Amino acid sequence: MYLVHFFRPMGNKRKNKDFNPHNCPVIHFYNKVGGKWKTVILYGISRKVNRFSLLQKAIPMISKQMLVNQLRELEEDNILERIIYAEIPPRVEYKLTEYGESFMPVIMTIQDWGLKDMELKN
């Protein structure tokens, strides 16, 4: 078994990808992984939920098209790597790049905060 890396042209460009008129580091962060789904997707992939169908099951509220778009944007920003295994049928997996791994301490801090806050609410 060997890995085949598949690169495809990215069609639609995001409107606000590089919008940061005051060079704010927080806006820079949100331009990379902001929004409703990207941090959840990164968290899932870091926990070995690394195939499209597994992500769909783990995040049932996300539409198929939105998941496709978010994965493509994360791949375009070099946060995820898309790996196609040369098998029949082909198997596609996602993994965090080294750059993508650099987001995980922030996401784990968000998780810790969420756990503490949920405990306070109960």
C-alpha positions as CSV (number, residue, x, y, z in Angstrom):
1,M,0.0,0.0,0.0
2,Y,1.4,3.4,-0.8
3,L,0.2,7.0,-0.4
4,V,-0.8,9.2,-3.3
5,H,-1.1,12.9,-2.7
6,F,-3.8,14.4,-4.8
7,F,-3.8,18.2,-5.4
8,R,-6.8,19.8,-7.1
9,P,-7.4,23.3,-8.1
10,M,-9.4,25.3,-5.5
11,G,-12.4,27.0,-7.1
12,N,-14.3,29.5,-5.0
13,K,-12.2,32.0,-3.1
14,R,-13.2,33.1,0.3
15,K,-14.2,36.7,0.6
16,N,-12.5,37.5,3.9
17,K,-9.6,35.1,3.8
18,D,-7.0,37.9,4.1
19,F,-9.1,40.7,5.5
20,N,-7.2,42.2,8.4
21,P,-6.9,46.0,7.8
22,H,-5.3,46.7,11.2
23,N,-3.0,43.6,11.2
24,C,-4.7,42.2,14.3
25,P,-3.4,38.8,15.4
26,V,-6.9,37.7,16.7
27,I,-8.5,38.4,13.3
28,H,-5.5,36.6,11.6
29,F,-6.4,33.5,13.8
30,Y,-10.1,33.7,12.9
31,N,-9.3,34.1,9.2
32,K,-7.6,30.7,9.4
33,V,-9.8,28.7,11.7
34,G,-12.8,30.9,12.6
35,G,-16.4,30.1,12.0
36,K,-18.7,27.5,13.2
37,W,-17.1,24.3,12.0
38,K,-13.3,24.5,11.4
39,T,-12.2,24.1,15.0
40,V,-14.6,21.2,15.5
41,I,-13.2,19.6,12.3
42,L,-9.6,20.1,13.5
43,Y,-10.5,18.7,16.9
44,G,-12.1,15.6,15.3
45,I,-9.2,15.0,13.0
46,S,-6.7,15.3,15.9
47,R,-8.8,12.5,17.6
48,K,-8.5,10.2,14.6
49,V,-11.9,11.1,13.1
50,N,-10.0,11.5,9.9
51,R,-12.3,10.3,7.1
52,F,-15.2,12.2,5.5
53,S,-17.8,9.7,6.6
54,L,-16.5,9.7,10.1
55,L,-16.6,13.5,10.3
56,Q,-20.2,13.5,9.0
57,K,-21.2,11.1,11.7
58,A,-19.3,13.0,14.4
59,I,-20.7,16.4,13.3
60,P,-24.3,15.5,12.2
61,M,-25.4,19.1,12.1
62,I,-23.0,20.1,9.3
63,S,-24.2,19.7,5.7
64,K,-22.2,17.6,3.3
65,Q,-21.4,20.7,1.1
66,M,-20.3,22.7,4.1
67,L,-18.0,19.9,5.3
68,V,-16.5,19.7,1.8
69,N,-16.0,23.5,1.7
70,Q,-14.4,23.6,5.1
71,L,-12.1,20.7,4.4
72,R,-11.0,22.3,1.2
73,E,-10.3,25.7,2.9
74,L,-8.3,24.0,5.6
75,E,-6.3,22.1,3.0
76,E,-5.8,25.3,0.9
77,D,-4.4,27.0,4.0
78,N,-2.0,24.1,4.6
79,I,-3.7,23.2,7.9
80,L,-4.8,19.8,6.7
81,E,-3.3,17.3,4.3
82,R,-5.6,15.2,2.1
83,I,-4.2,11.7,1.5
84,I,-5.6,9.3,-1.1
85,Y,-4.7,5.7,-0.6
86,A,-4.4,3.8,-3.9
87,E,-6.9,1.1,-3.1
88,I,-10.1,-0.1,-4.6
89,P,-12.3,1.6,-3.6
90,P,-10.0,4.6,-3.0
91,R,-9.7,5.7,0.6
92,V,-9.3,9.3,1.6
93,E,-8.0,10.5,4.9
94,Y,-7.2,13.8,6.4
95,K,-4.3,14.6,8.8
96,L,-3.1,17.7,10.4
97,T,0.0,19.2,8.9
98,E,2.8,20.5,11.1
99,Y,1.2,24.0,10.7
100,G,-2.2,22.5,11.6
101,E,-0.7,20.9,14.8
102,S,0.2,24.4,15.9
103,F,-3.5,25.2,16.4
104,M,-4.1,22.3,18.8
105,P,-2.9,24.0,22.0
106,V,-5.4,26.8,21.3
107,I,-8.2,24.3,20.6
108,M,-7.3,22.2,23.7
109,T,-7.5,25.4,25.8
110,I,-11.0,26.0,24.3
111,Q,-11.9,22.5,25.2
112,D,-10.7,22.9,28.8
113,W,-12.7,26.1,29.2
114,G,-15.8,24.5,27.8
115,L,-15.5,21.6,30.2
116,K,-15.1,23.9,33.2
117,D,-18.0,26.1,32.0
118,M,-20.3,23.1,31.5
119,E,-19.5,21.8,35.0
120,L,-20.4,25.2,36.5
121,K,-23.8,25.1,34.6
122,N,-24.7,21.7,36.0
